[in-house]
């Protein structure tokens, strides 16, 4: 709620260092869908960390996993069709995750159970963060929870989340213009 990116910047630095040290070639991150602010911030941490690692010569592919969109969109990415045994394991794992039972059922109702036989990860393409005026789904949920007394205030994308994302991305630009590239965060 403080719109303070400082705690997140150390994660960008750690991620860049780890990607470089381990020779990582691909990263999978949650999509920034406006459904969960933590997923969105993690998405942009990954983008910034990978951009920082790329400044040091790393060649890293970035993929994202949609959690609310259709499980098999027509986008560029990797598709894996699950066999019956793998699909059964997936459904068993889903049913054992009680905290997300309602969300899983809503997805099955929306797309049908068989749509989830495909595992799809989308290749992330360069883009800008949504404008400050964008109103993500989590704000609507927050407003409802404030009205019911569950929360005292709403986490706002434009006021709280976007400033963090902007600082993460600016930190990569600043590193790019720094004179000393001994490590990503020195």
Protein Blocks (a to p, Z undefined) as FASTA:
>chain_A
ZZpaklmmmmmmmmmmmmmmnopabdcddddehlamklmmmmmmmmmmmmmmmmnopacd
dddddfkbcfbdcbdcddddddfklmmmmmmmmmmmmmlmmmmmmmmmmnopklmmpccd
ddddddddddfklccfklmmmmmmmmnomambdcdfklmmmmmmmmmmmmmmmmmmpmbl
kbmkZZ
